[in-house]
Amino acid sequence: MPDRDGRSCPFAAGALHSAPPVPSSVVSIRNVKKRFGSFEALAGVDLEIEQGEIFGLLGPNGAGKTTLISIVAGLLRASEGEVRVLGRDVVTDYRFTRSALGLVPQEINFDPFFTVEESLRIQAGYFGVRLSEERLVEILTALDLLAKRRANTRALSGGMKRRLLIGKALVHEPRVVFLDEPTAGVDVELRQALWRYVRVLRARGTTIVLTTHYLEEAEELADRVGVIDRGRLLVVEDKKALLRRHAGKTLRATLAAPLALLPPQLAALGARLEDGGRTIALSVEPGASFGPALAAFAQAGLSVQDVETTRMRLEEVFVRLLRGDRAADVAAARTGAP
């Protein structure tokens, strides 16, 4: 397949567009297990990642996120199971699948002998792509590296080196991009700029798989979320549906005058006094209504100055899911259940 410079290359990005239509699942992971000696890093993972979505893969350190990504990217082989990218097996058709992927690894790595521009052009060359000036400037601008275009990579800060890694993953315009902790060590302003560029990529049809410990990042970007712990997927669900199902709400009412004791109507609902008695807070489970609480406020004749409601964030849902899974394991161990 000829590349953009007229030469033939099995890694050429253009080859991807001549491939036959693929299923809506651009990454298909079926019963994937990975063992390192007696340690089981992945315990039978099944996952379908859809065309054009941003998928957030969340989990604590050591949960298996990077191991799973490495298997999909061809850096590790699964002990059992099957992985397909754009319908092709990552082991038997590795040339195609590797050219379809862009990977931003956790670890910062760079070649100290090249400039930023040279690093990007060399990376593109690995895939048979001659990087156009327009595409180069787009990547450098999006990553705020245009001013460092001709700087040696040794002169870059840690955050800049991480941005360069992101650029290297994008030079061949992959159809699937894995971002493994892409904004670690990156300042807030640039992180938001990267979020905007990720949305641009998604709008162009690129599928994004994001792992991050900044859960507000996943909450902001992800269409669907998967939570993995100890090599097992605990949940895979649309982000909004997950929040509706697991995220409780809290009402806080600021009173005109402080209270020494809660009215019994509100105490019966589990309300609590805060801020020296000037605020009444009441939390409800997912899907529950504040109707009984509002009726109790009216019945108690309280003078309310302000009312604020908040919903549990993704971070709190994440912690709740992990605690629930581990509590279930403890209970199963005590009863001898498998």
C-alpha positions in Angstrom: 0.0 0.0 0.0 1.6 3.3 -1.0 2.3 5.9 1.8 1.8 9.6 1.5 5.2 9.9 -0.3 4.3 7.3 -2.8 6.3 4.4 -1.2 5.0 1.1 -0.1 4.9 0.3 3.6 2.9 -2.3 5.6 2.5 0.2 8.4 1.1 3.0 6.3 -1.8 4.8 7.9 -3.6 4.9 4.5 -3.8 1.1 4.5 -6.3 1.3 7.4 -8.8 3.2 5.2 -8.7 0.5 2.5 -9.6 -2.2 5.0 -13.1 -3.7 4.8 -15.8 -2.3 7.1 -15.3 -3.3 10.8 -17.8 -3.9 13.5 -18.9 -1.0 15.8 -16.6 -2.5 18.4 -13.2 -1.3 17.4 -11.5 -3.1 20.3 -12.9 -6.5 21.3 -11.4 -8.2 24.4 -12.7 -11.6 25.3 -11.8 -13.6 28.4 -8.3 -12.2 28.6 -6.2 -13.5 31.4 -2.6 -12.6 32.2 -0.4 -14.4 34.7 3.1 -13.5 35.9 4.2 -16.7 37.6 1.6 -17.4 40.2 0.2 -13.8 40.2 -2.9 -13.3 38.1 -2.8 -9.7 36.8 -6.0 -10.1 34.7 -8.7 -12.6 35.6 -10.8 -13.1 32.5 -11.6 -9.6 31.2 -14.4 -9.1 28.6 -14.8 -5.7 27.1 -16.1 -4.1 23.9 -14.9 -0.5 23.0 -17.1 1.2 20.5 -16.3 3.3 17.5 -15.8 7.0 18.2 -16.3 6.9 22.0 -14.1 8.1 24.8 -13.8 5.2 27.2 -12.5 5.8 30.7 -10.7 2.8 32.2 -10.4 3.5 36.0 -8.8 1.5 38.8 -6.4 1.8 41.7 -2.7 1.2 41.3 -2.0 -2.4 40.4 -5.5 -3.0 39.2 -4.5 -4.3 35.7 -5.1 -1.2 33.6 -1.6 -0.9 32.0 -1.4 -4.7 31.6 -4.6 -4.7 29.7 -3.5 -1.8 27.5 -0.1 -3.4 26.8 -1.9 -6.6 25.6 -4.1 -4.7 23.2 -1.1 -2.7 22.0 1.0 -5.8 21.4 3.6 -5.1 24.1 2.5 -8.2 26.1 0.8 -11.4 25.2 -2.2 -12.7 27.1 -1.9 -16.0 28.9 -5.5 -16.8 27.6 -8.2 -15.1 25.6 -8.4 -13.1 22.4 -8.0 -9.4 21.5 -9.1 -7.9 18.2 -8.6 -4.3 16.9 -10.8 -3.2 14.0 -11.7 -6.9 13.6 -8.0 -8.1 13.4 -6.3 -10.4 15.9 -3.5 -8.5 17.7 -1.2 -11.6 17.6 -1.7 -13.0 14.1 -2.2 -9.6 12.4 0.0 -7.5 14.6 1.3 -5.3 11.7 -2.2 -4.0 11.0 -3.3 -3.6 14.6 -0.2 -1.8 15.8 -0.5 0.7 12.9 -4.2 1.3 13.9 -3.2 2.2 17.5 -1.6 5.2 19.1 -0.2 4.6 22.6 0.8 7.2 25.3 2.6 5.2 28.0 2.8 6.0 31.6 6.5 6.2 31.7 8.2 9.2 30.1 10.7 8.1 27.4 12.5 10.3 24.9 15.5 10.3 22.6 17.9 13.1 23.9 19.7 13.5 20.6 16.7 14.9 18.6 14.6 18.0 18.6 10.9 18.0 19.1 10.2 18.2 15.4 12.7 15.5 14.5 11.2 13.2 17.2 7.7 13.6 15.7 8.9 13.1 12.1 11.0 10.0 13.0 8.0 8.5 14.8 5.8 9.1 11.8 8.4 7.4 9.6 8.0 4.2 11.6 4.5 4.0 10.2 5.5 5.0 6.6 4.0 8.5 7.0 5.7 11.7 5.8 4.4 14.3 8.3 3.0 17.3 6.5 3.7 20.8 7.8 0.0 21.4 8.4 -0.3 18.2 10.5 2.9 18.9 12.4 1.8 22.5 13.3 -1.6 21.2 14.4 -0.1 18.7 16.8 2.5 21.1 18.2 -0.2 23.9 18.7 -2.6 21.6 20.3 0.1 20.4 22.8 1.5 23.9 23.3 4.9 22.8 21.9 5.1 25.1 18.8 7.6 27.4 20.5 9.7 24.3 21.3 9.6 22.9 17.8 13.4 23.1 17.3 14.4 22.6 21.0 16.3 19.5 21.9 14.2 17.1 23.9 16.7 17.2 26.7 15.8 20.8 27.3 12.1 20.0 27.9 10.5 20.0 31.3 8.8 16.8 32.5 5.3 18.1 31.5 6.6 19.0 28.0 8.2 15.6 27.6 4.8 14.0 28.4 3.1 16.3 25.8 5.7 15.1 23.3 4.7 11.5 24.0 1.1 12.4 23.2 2.2 14.0 20.0 4.2 10.9 19.0 1.1 8.7 19.5 -0.9 10.9 17.2 1.5 11.4 14.2 0.1 8.6 12.1 -3.5 9.5 12.8 -4.5 6.2 14.5 -8.1 5.2 14.7 -7.7 4.1 18.3 -5.6 6.0 20.9 -4.7 4.7 24.3 -3.9 7.5 26.8 -2.4 5.9 29.9 -2.2 8.7 32.5 -1.7 11.3 29.8 -1.9 14.4 32.1 0.2 13.2 35.0 2.5 16.2 35.9 0.7 18.5 33.5 -0.6 21.9 34.8 -4.3 22.6 35.0 -4.4 25.0 32.1 -2.7 22.6 29.7 -4.8 19.7 31.0 -7.9 21.6 29.9 -6.4 22.3 26.5 -5.7 18.6 26.1 -9.3 17.8 27.0 -10.4 20.1 24.2 -8.1 18.4 21.7 -9.3 14.9 22.8 -12.8 16.1 22.0 -11.6 17.3 18.6 -10.1 13.8 17.9 -13.4 12.1 19.0 -15.4 14.4 16.7 -13.1 13.2 13.8 -14.1 9.6 14.6 -11.1 8.6 16.7 -11.7 6.2 19.5 -10.1 7.2 22.8 -9.3 4.9 25.8 -8.3 6.9 28.8 -6.8 5.8 32.1 -6.3 8.4 34.7 -6.2 8.9 38.5 -7.7 12.4 38.0 -11.3 11.2 38.1 -12.6 14.6 37.3 -10.9 14.1 34.0 -12.8 10.9 33.3 -16.0 12.6 34.5 -15.5 15.5 32.1 -14.5 13.4 29.1 -15.7 9.8 29.1 -18.8 8.6 27.4 -18.6 5.2 29.1 -16.6 4.1 32.2 -15.1 0.8 33.2 -13.9 0.1 36.7 -11.2 -2.5 37.1 -9.8 -3.9 40.4 -7.4 -6.8 41.0 -7.7 -7.8 37.4 -11.5 -7.9 37.2 -13.9 -5.5 35.6 -16.4 -4.5 38.2 -18.6 -2.4 36.0 -18.8 -1.1 32.4 -21.6 1.4 32.0 -22.5 4.7 30.4 -21.1 7.4 32.6 -24.4 9.3 33.1 -26.3 6.1 33.8 -23.6 5.0 36.3 -23.9 8.3 38.1 -27.7 8.1 38.1 -27.6 4.6 39.5 -24.9 5.1 42.2 -24.6 8.8 42.9 -26.7 10.0 45.8 -27.7 13.6 46.4 -27.2 16.0 49.3 -29.4 19.0 50.2 -28.0 21.8 52.3 -30.4 24.4 53.7 -29.0 27.6 55.3 -31.2 28.9 58.1 -32.0 32.4 59.1 -31.2 31.6 62.7 -29.1 28.7 64.1 -30.8 25.7 65.7 -29.6 23.9 68.9 -31.6 20.7 68.0 -33.0 19.2 64.8 -36.8 19.2 64.5 -37.9 15.6 64.9 -39.4 15.5 61.4 -36.0 16.1 59.9 -34.1 13.9 62.4 -36.3 11.0 61.4 -35.1 11.5 57.8 -31.4 11.3 58.8 -30.7 15.1 58.6 -27.8 16.6 60.4 -26.8 20.0 61.7 -23.7 21.7 60.3 -22.0 25.1 60.6 -22.9 25.6 64.2 -26.5 24.9 63.6 -26.9 27.3 60.7 -27.1 24.6 58.1 -29.2 21.4 57.8 -27.8 18.8 55.5 -29.7 15.7 54.3 -28.4 13.0 51.9 -30.6 10.6 49.9 -29.8 7.5 48.0 -29.7 7.4 44.2 -33.1 7.9 42.6 -34.7 9.1 45.9 -36.6 12.4 46.1 -36.1 15.4 48.4 -39.9 15.7 48.6 -40.3 14.3 52.1 -37.4 16.6 53.3 -39.1 19.7 51.8 -42.4 18.7 53.4 -40.5 18.3 56.8 -39.0 21.8 56.5 -42.4 23.3 55.9 -44.0 21.3 58.7 -41.2 22.5 61.1 -41.8 26.1 60.2 -38.2 26.8 59.6 -37.0 30.1 57.9 -34.6 29.1 55.1 -32.3 31.6 53.5 -30.6 29.5 50.9 -30.8 25.9 49.5 -28.1 24.0 47.7 -28.2 20.5 46.2 -25.1 18.5 45.1 -24.7 15.1 43.5 -22.0 12.6 44.3 -19.1 12.9 41.9 -17.6 10.1 39.9 -14.7 9.9 42.4 -17.1 9.1 45.2 -18.9 6.5 43.1 -15.5 4.9 42.2 -14.6 4.6 45.9 -18.0 3.1 46.7 -17.7 0.5 44.0 -14.2 -0.5 45.2 -15.3 -0.8 48.8 -18.4 -2.7 47.8 -16.4 -5.2 45.8 -13.9 -5.8 48.5 -16.5 -6.1 51.2 -18.2 -8.8 49.1 -14.9 -10.6 48.8 -14.5 -10.5 52.6 -18.0 -11.8 53.1 -17.5 -14.6 50.6 -14.3 -15.6 52.3 -16.0 -15.8 55.6 -18.8 -18.0 54.3 -16.5 -20.1 52.2 -18.3 -19.1 49.0 -16.2 -19.2 45.7 
